[in-house]
Amino acid sequence: MAGRTGPKGKGVKDMARKTGSKGKGGDDDLDALVYGLIAAAAERDLGAVYGAAPAAALDELAAALRPAVEFVPPPSWRAFMAAFGSLRVLDAAGEVVDLCVYTPREAAAHTREHVRVGPEVRWVDDDGSEHAITTDHLVAFADAGGGGHWCFDTSAPGPEYPVCCHHPEEPLFARKREGGGRVSTEAHEHPDFTAWLRGEIGEFMARS
């Protein structure tokens, strides 16, 4: 997947304005959000790298996660990946700042290596009872910082999935292997990918 760096300065601001003028809702609205982020990053002397991910890459991701989970990419995320793919904001040294959406290959790797847990992992309830847990239903799509990952919770009905922040040391969104119930009552941070993106970009803008 080819990446490209968003231009800095006036050109980006013009691009964001033109995209935003297309109208409200749908893919155009998503584009306006992202180009607004790129413009804000440029004003802070930061760069934005992105590159469209082909549909085949998402199919490869789904195949890589089988048989543990039958992942069907949610429509909003699929549209975002087709337009921007692995969007990330970088500083002058090329280090990620604030936002990093994974490529499909990164999503598969992080899901398998950092989100999934083995059958020996236990959750201890407040009353001291232990339960074997599973996180096979979580699919990572972005870095949450501090070793955490933003994930789709595929145990919810689709086509859009709620988004949660998974931390390996405190897997609040894990489910019990016996019975399948959630180990905690923690609420999902966002109802879907678009709400997550709005929230992340909004926080970035607030710090600009």
C-alpha positions as CSV (number, residue, x, y, z in Angstrom):
1,M,0.0,0.0,0.0
2,A,1.5,3.3,-1.0
3,G,1.4,6.0,1.6
4,R,1.4,9.7,0.9
5,T,2.1,12.7,3.1
6,G,-0.5,15.4,3.3
7,P,0.8,18.7,2.1
8,K,1.3,21.5,4.6
9,G,0.1,25.0,4.8
10,K,-2.5,26.8,2.6
11,G,-3.0,23.9,0.2
12,V,-4.3,21.7,2.9
13,K,-6.7,24.3,4.2
14,D,-8.1,24.8,0.8
15,M,-8.5,21.0,0.4
16,A,-10.3,20.8,3.7
17,R,-12.6,23.6,2.7
18,K,-13.5,22.1,-0.7
19,T,-14.2,18.7,0.8
20,G,-16.3,20.2,3.5
21,S,-18.4,22.0,1.0
22,K,-19.7,18.8,-0.6
23,G,-22.5,18.4,2.0
24,K,-23.4,16.8,5.2
25,G,-23.3,13.1,6.1
26,G,-21.9,10.1,4.3
27,D,-18.4,9.7,2.9
28,D,-18.1,13.4,2.1
29,D,-18.6,14.3,5.8
30,L,-15.9,11.7,6.7
31,D,-13.5,13.2,4.1
32,A,-14.1,16.7,5.6
33,L,-13.2,15.4,9.1
34,V,-10.0,13.9,7.9
35,Y,-8.9,16.8,5.8
36,G,-9.7,19.1,8.7
37,L,-7.3,16.9,10.8
38,I,-4.6,17.2,8.1
39,A,-5.0,21.0,8.1
40,A,-4.7,21.2,11.9
41,A,-1.7,18.9,11.9
42,A,0.0,21.2,9.3
43,E,-0.6,24.2,11.5
44,R,1.3,22.4,14.3
45,D,4.2,21.5,11.9
46,L,3.1,17.9,11.9
47,G,2.6,15.6,8.9
48,A,-0.2,13.2,8.0
49,V,0.5,10.0,6.1
50,Y,-2.3,8.0,4.5
51,G,-2.8,5.7,1.6
52,A,-5.9,3.9,0.4
53,A,-6.2,0.2,1.3
54,P,-7.6,-2.0,-1.5
55,A,-10.6,-4.1,-0.8
56,A,-8.5,-7.2,-1.2
57,A,-6.4,-6.2,1.8
58,L,-9.5,-6.2,4.0
59,D,-10.5,-9.6,2.7
60,E,-7.0,-10.8,3.6
61,L,-7.4,-9.4,7.1
62,A,-10.7,-11.3,7.5
63,A,-9.1,-14.5,6.3
64,A,-6.2,-14.1,8.7
65,L,-8.5,-13.9,11.7
66,R,-10.4,-17.1,10.8
67,P,-11.4,-19.5,12.4
68,A,-11.3,-17.6,15.7
69,V,-13.7,-14.9,14.4
70,E,-15.7,-14.4,11.3
71,F,-14.9,-10.7,10.8
72,V,-16.9,-8.7,8.3
73,P,-15.4,-5.2,8.1
74,P,-18.0,-2.6,9.1
75,P,-19.2,-0.4,6.2
76,S,-17.9,2.9,7.7
77,W,-14.4,1.5,8.3
78,R,-14.4,-0.1,4.8
79,A,-15.2,3.3,3.3
80,F,-12.5,5.0,5.4
81,M,-9.9,2.4,4.4
82,A,-10.8,2.8,0.7
83,A,-10.2,6.5,1.0
84,F,-7.4,6.9,3.5
85,G,-6.2,3.5,4.8
86,S,-3.5,3.8,7.4
87,L,-3.9,7.4,8.5
88,R,-1.4,8.6,11.0
89,V,-0.1,11.9,12.3
90,L,3.7,12.2,12.5
91,D,6.2,14.6,14.0
92,A,9.3,15.9,12.3
93,A,11.2,12.8,13.4
94,G,8.6,10.5,11.8
95,E,7.2,9.4,15.2
96,V,3.4,8.9,15.5
97,V,1.6,11.6,17.4
98,D,-1.9,11.1,18.8
99,L,-3.4,9.1,15.9
100,C,-2.4,5.9,14.2
101,V,-4.9,3.8,12.3
102,Y,-3.5,0.4,11.4
103,T,-3.0,-1.1,8.0
104,P,-5.0,-4.3,7.4
105,R,-1.8,-6.3,8.0
106,E,-1.0,-4.4,11.2
107,A,-4.6,-4.9,12.3
108,A,-4.2,-8.7,11.8
109,A,-0.8,-8.8,13.6
110,H,-1.9,-6.7,16.6
111,T,-5.1,-8.7,16.9
112,R,-3.3,-12.0,16.9
113,E,-0.3,-11.0,19.0
114,H,-1.6,-8.5,21.4
115,V,-5.3,-8.7,21.7
116,R,-6.0,-12.4,21.7
117,V,-5.3,-14.3,24.9
118,G,-4.5,-17.9,25.5
119,P,-6.9,-20.4,27.3
120,E,-4.7,-20.2,30.4
121,V,-5.5,-16.5,31.0
122,R,-7.9,-15.9,33.9
123,W,-10.1,-13.1,35.1
124,V,-10.6,-12.7,38.8
125,D,-14.0,-11.3,39.9
126,D,-14.4,-9.1,43.0
127,D,-15.5,-12.2,45.0
128,G,-12.3,-14.0,44.1
129,S,-13.8,-16.4,41.6
130,E,-11.7,-17.1,38.5
131,H,-12.8,-17.5,34.9
132,A,-11.0,-18.5,31.7
133,I,-11.5,-15.7,29.2
134,T,-11.5,-15.1,25.5
135,T,-10.9,-11.9,23.4
136,D,-11.3,-13.6,20.0
137,H,-14.3,-11.3,19.3
138,L,-12.1,-8.2,19.4
139,V,-10.4,-6.9,16.3
140,A,-7.8,-4.2,16.6
141,F,-7.8,-1.3,14.1
142,A,-5.9,1.6,15.8
143,D,-3.3,2.3,18.5
144,A,-4.7,3.5,21.7
145,G,-1.4,4.3,23.4
146,G,0.0,2.8,26.5
147,G,0.0,-0.6,25.1
148,G,-3.7,-0.5,24.3
149,H,-5.6,-1.0,21.1
150,W,-8.9,0.4,19.7
151,C,-11.0,-2.6,18.7
152,F,-14.2,-3.6,17.1
153,D,-16.3,-5.8,19.3
154,T,-17.7,-8.3,16.9
155,S,-19.8,-10.0,19.5
156,A,-22.4,-7.2,18.9
157,P,-24.7,-7.4,15.9
158,G,-23.4,-5.8,12.8
159,P,-23.0,-4.4,10.3
160,E,-21.4,-1.6,12.4
161,Y,-19.6,-2.7,15.6
162,P,-19.2,-0.8,18.8
163,V,-15.6,0.3,19.6
164,C,-13.8,-0.4,22.8
165,C,-10.3,0.3,24.1
166,H,-8.6,-3.0,24.9
167,H,-5.6,-3.1,27.4
168,P,-4.0,-6.5,27.7
169,E,-3.3,-6.0,31.5
170,E,-7.0,-5.1,32.1
171,P,-9.1,-6.8,29.5
172,L,-12.4,-5.3,30.5
173,F,-14.1,-6.3,27.2
174,A,-13.1,-10.0,27.4
175,R,-15.8,-12.6,27.6
176,K,-15.9,-15.8,29.7
177,R,-15.0,-18.9,27.8
178,E,-17.8,-20.7,29.6
179,G,-21.1,-19.0,29.0
180,G,-19.7,-16.2,26.9
181,G,-20.8,-13.4,29.2
182,R,-18.7,-10.2,29.5
183,V,-16.3,-10.1,32.5
184,S,-17.2,-6.4,33.2
185,T,-20.1,-4.0,32.7
186,E,-17.8,-1.4,31.2
187,A,-19.5,0.6,28.4
188,H,-18.1,0.7,25.0
189,E,-16.4,4.1,24.3
190,H,-18.0,4.6,21.0
191,P,-21.1,3.1,19.2
192,D,-19.2,2.7,15.8
193,F,-16.1,3.6,13.9
194,T,-17.4,7.0,12.6
195,A,-18.1,8.1,16.2
196,W,-14.7,7.0,17.2
197,L,-13.1,8.9,14.4
198,R,-15.0,12.1,15.3
199,G,-14.0,11.7,18.9
200,E,-10.3,11.2,18.1
201,I,-10.2,14.1,15.6
202,G,-12.2,16.3,18.0
203,E,-9.6,15.7,20.8
204,F,-6.8,16.4,18.4
205,M,-8.4,19.7,17.3
206,A,-8.9,20.7,20.9
207,R,-5.2,20.4,21.5
208,S,-4.3,22.4,18.4
